[in-house]
Amino acid sequence: MIGSPPPPPQLTVGNPINGTVAAVVTTVVTGGAVAAANAFSPRFRSMFGVSGKLALIVTPSLGAFFLRSQQTINQALHDADGFIAPQLAAAETVAAPIFQRELSPLQEAANMVYTHPFKTIMSIAGPIYGALFYRESTHPSTAHMPLSQRLIHTRVYGQMVAVLSTVAVMGFAKTMEGSGGIYRVEDAQLVRGEQLRNRRPFYEIGIGSATPQEKEVRQLQEEQRIAAGYEQGRKDSFDLLVPLLYAPMLPLMRILGRGRVAPERLNMMLLGTIGLALSHAGYIMFSDSTVLVKKDD
């Protein structure tokens, strides 16, 4: 129609599943390379054990997953509107109401995973790690190995368990968040999201019986403060990828140091490297605004 405004441009960002795609492609490539080297190179077969060969496949795949995922996160930071545009478009579609008296067991379980993702990950990965260590400590082929080597074997085998459980749980939680949040029953009708009834807006907390004009000013100030903090924090956080350096460093230290460094000294080097990695992880966690919760006075 003449005179009608042109449609708004479509904003596009990286696909959120690109990390998984990159990991799968890298696994196929590295798995094929390791299989070929194991079939045609006697030196390769004798140089690496099962855990070493598995690490050569797992480590690049994890690196590709986290690197591509971090790139997607950075794209979302630079173009947040374009990133959430598909979710906003999906939210505009109104579904038919679902009537039920109480939540089903599956919905209760989904709520538990959504509200306690880290506990869910630990409940999945913890027992499997224990079973792997028990197997390494009792199997005739590995029971005679030193404790440090059995721990390394457990870490290598359990690494994929931890990654897969983390990806599965966090992916499920993000899917629930994008589709509305927790399940709950209100007036015999299934609804999504936390109950907002009887809650005061954040900009009204602590101002008592203020006038509507004062509340409007307070709301504007809070929105400006949040926007300013968001702009300051909008940066490419590649420091989160530092663990990708530690992941291959540990097995390489064991492989290169075998026969060249005393076992006691090599164990101390490995423990020191693990300590540095854990220290960096603690620094990242406690400097994250989503971990530090500030209470209003």
TADAGI-V596518 format. One record per pair of residues at least 4 apart in sequence whose ideal C-beta (glycine too) atoms are under 8 Angstrom apart, sorted by the first residue. I is the first residue (numbers start at 0). GAP is how many residues later the second one is. D is the distance in whole Angstrom. If there is no record, write none. Layout:
BEGIN
I;GAP;D / I;GAP;D
END
This chain:
BEGIN
10;68;6 / 10;70;6 / 10;71;3 / 10;74;6 / 11;70;6 / 12;59;7 / 12;62;5 / 12;63;6 / 12;66;5 / 12;69;5 / 12;70;5 / 13;4;5 / 13;57;6 / 13;58;4 / 13;61;5 / 13;62;8 / 14;6;8 / 14;57;7 / 15;56;6 / 16;4;6 / 17;4;6 / 17;50;5 / 17;51;7 / 17;53;8 / 17;54;6 / 18;4;6 / 18;45;8 / 18;46;5 / 18;47;7 / 18;49;5 / 18;50;3 / 18;53;7 / 19;4;6 / 19;45;7 / 19;147;7 / 20;4;6 / 20;47;8 / 21;4;6 / 21;42;4 / 21;43;6 / 21;45;7 / 21;46;4 / 22;4;6 / 22;38;5 / 22;39;7 / 22;41;5 / 22;42;4 / 22;45;8 / 23;4;7 / 23;37;8 / 24;4;6 / 24;39;7 / 25;4;6 / 25;34;5 / 25;35;5 / 25;37;8 / 25;38;4 / 25;39;8 / 26;4;6 / 26;30;6 / 26;34;4 / 27;4;6 / 28;4;6 / 29;4;6 / 29;26;6 / 29;27;5 / 29;30;5 / 29;31;7 / 30;4;6 / 30;26;5 / 31;4;6 / 32;4;6 / 33;4;6 / 33;19;5 / 33;22;5 / 33;23;6 / 34;4;6 / 35;4;6 / 36;4;5 / 36;7;4 / 37;6;6 / 37;7;6 / 37;15;7 / 40;4;7 / 41;4;6 / 42;4;6 / 43;4;6 / 46;5;8 / 46;208;8 / 47;4;3 / 47;5;5 / 47;8;7 / 47;207;7 / 48;4;7 / 49;4;6 / 50;4;6 / 50;101;7 / 50;102;5 / 50;105;4 / 50;106;7 / 50;200;8 / 51;4;7 / 51;199;6 / 51;203;6 / 52;4;7 / 53;4;6 / 53;102;6 / 53;103;7 / 54;4;5 / 54;101;5 / 54;193;8 / 54;196;5 / 55;4;7 / 56;4;6 / 57;4;6 / 57;98;7 / 57;101;6 / 57;102;6 / 58;4;6 / 58;188;5 / 58;189;5 / 58;192;8 / 59;4;6 / 60;4;6 / 61;4;6 / 61;97;8 / 61;101;6 / 61;182;7 / 61;185;7 / 62;4;6 / 62;181;5 / 62;184;7 / 63;4;6 / 64;4;6 / 64;98;8 / 64;102;8 / 65;4;6 / 65;174;8 / 65;175;6 / 65;177;8 / 65;178;6 / 66;4;7 / 66;174;6 / 66;177;7 / 67;4;7 / 68;4;7 / 69;4;6 / 69;167;7 / 69;168;7 / 69;170;6 / 69;171;6 / 70;4;6 / 71;4;6 / 72;4;7 / 72;164;8 / 73;4;7 / 73;162;5 / 73;163;8 / 74;4;6 / 74;8;7 / 75;4;6 / 75;7;4 / 76;157;5 / 76;158;7 / 76;159;8 / 77;156;7 / 78;4;6 / 79;4;6 / 80;4;6 / 83;4;6 / 84;4;6 / 85;4;6 / 86;4;6 / 86;91;5 / 87;4;7 / 88;4;8 / 89;88;8 / 96;92;5 / 96;93;8 / 97;91;7 / 97;92;4 / 98;89;6 / 98;90;6 / 98;91;7 / 99;4;8 / 99;85;6 / 99;88;7 / 99;89;8 / 99;90;5 / 100;84;7 / 100;87;6 / 101;83;6 / 102;4;4 / 102;5;5 / 102;8;7 / 102;80;6 / 102;81;7 / 102;82;6 / 102;87;8 / 103;4;7 / 104;4;6 / 105;4;6 / 106;4;6 / 106;76;4 / 107;4;7 / 107;75;8 / 108;4;7 / 109;4;6 / 109;62;8 / 109;66;6 / 109;72;8 / 109;73;6 / 110;4;6 / 110;71;5 / 110;72;6 / 111;4;6 / 111;8;7 / 112;4;6 / 112;7;5 / 112;56;6 / 112;59;6 / 112;60;7 / 113;58;8 / 113;59;5 / 113;62;5 / 113;63;7 / 113;67;7 / 113;68;6 / 114;67;7 / 115;4;6 / 116;4;6 / 116;52;5 / 116;53;6 / 116;56;5 / 117;4;6 / 118;4;6 / 119;4;6 / 119;49;5 / 120;4;6 / 120;41;8 / 120;44;5 / 120;45;6 / 120;48;5 / 121;4;5 / 122;4;7 / 123;4;7 / 123;37;8 / 123;41;4 / 123;45;7 / 124;4;6 / 124;33;7 / 124;36;5 / 124;37;5 / 124;40;5 / 124;41;8 / 125;4;7 / 126;4;6 / 127;4;6 / 127;30;6 / 127;33;5 / 128;4;6 / 128;25;6 / 128;29;5 / 128;32;7 / 128;33;8 / 129;4;6 / 130;4;6 / 131;4;6 / 131;21;8 / 131;22;5 / 131;25;5 / 131;26;5 / 131;29;8 / 132;4;6 / 132;17;7 / 132;18;7 / 132;21;5 / 133;4;6 / 134;4;6 / 134;7;8 / 135;6;5 / 135;7;8 / 135;9;8 / 135;14;4 / 135;17;5 / 135;18;6 / 136;5;8 / 136;6;6 / 136;13;6 / 137;5;6 / 138;4;6 / 141;8;6 / 141;11;7 / 144;4;4 / 144;5;5 / 144;8;8 / 145;4;7 / 145;117;7 / 145;121;8 / 146;4;6 / 147;4;6 / 147;119;5 / 147;122;7 / 148;4;6 / 148;105;8 / 149;4;6 / 150;4;6 / 151;4;6 / 151;98;7 / 151;99;7 / 151;102;6 / 151;118;8 / 152;4;6 / 153;4;6 / 154;4;6 / 154;95;8 / 155;95;7 / 156;4;7 / 157;4;6 / 158;4;6 / 159;4;6 / 160;4;6 / 161;4;6 / 162;4;6 / 163;4;6 / 164;4;6 / 165;4;6 / 166;4;6 / 167;4;6 / 168;4;6 / 169;4;6 / 170;4;6 / 171;4;6 / 172;4;6 / 173;4;6 / 174;4;6 / 175;4;8 / 175;5;6 / 175;6;7 / 176;4;6 / 178;13;7 / 179;12;3 / 179;13;5 / 180;11;5 / 180;12;4 / 180;13;6 / 181;10;7 / 181;11;7 / 181;12;6 / 182;7;6 / 182;8;8 / 182;9;6 / 183;6;8 / 183;7;6 / 183;8;8 / 183;9;8 / 183;10;8 / 183;11;7 / 184;4;7 / 184;5;6 / 184;6;7 / 185;5;5 / 185;9;7 / 199;4;5 / 199;5;6 / 200;4;8 / 200;18;7 / 201;20;7 / 202;4;8 / 202;12;7 / 202;15;5 / 202;16;4 / 202;18;8 / 202;19;5 / 203;6;8 / 203;11;6 / 203;14;7 / 204;91;6 / 205;90;6 / 205;91;8 / 206;7;7 / 206;8;7 / 206;11;6 / 209;4;4 / 209;5;5 / 209;8;7 / 210;4;7 / 211;4;6 / 212;4;7 / 213;4;6 / 214;4;6 / 215;4;6 / 216;4;6 / 217;4;6 / 218;4;6 / 219;4;6 / 220;4;6 / 221;4;6 / 222;4;6 / 223;4;6 / 224;4;6 / 225;4;6 / 226;4;6 / 227;4;7 / 228;4;6 / 229;4;6 / 232;56;7 / 238;45;7 / 239;44;6 / 241;4;7 / 241;38;6 / 242;4;6 / 242;34;6 / 242;37;7 / 242;38;7 / 243;4;8 / 244;4;6 / 245;4;7 / 245;27;7 / 245;30;8 / 245;31;4 / 245;34;8 / 247;4;6 / 248;4;6 / 248;24;6 / 249;4;7 / 249;20;6 / 249;23;6 / 249;24;7 / 250;4;6 / 251;4;6 / 252;4;6 / 252;13;7 / 252;16;6 / 252;17;6 / 252;20;7 / 253;4;6 / 253;12;7 / 253;16;7 / 255;4;7 / 256;4;4 / 256;9;5 / 256;12;7 / 257;8;8 / 260;4;5 / 260;5;5 / 260;8;7 / 261;4;7 / 262;4;6 / 263;4;7 / 264;4;6 / 265;4;6 / 266;4;6 / 267;4;6 / 268;4;6 / 269;4;6 / 270;4;6 / 271;4;7 / 272;4;6 / 273;4;6 / 274;4;6 / 275;4;6 / 276;4;6 / 277;4;6 / 278;4;6 / 279;4;6 / 280;4;6 / 281;4;6 / 282;4;6 / 283;4;7 / 284;6;5 / 285;5;6 / 285;6;7 / 286;5;8 / 287;4;7
END
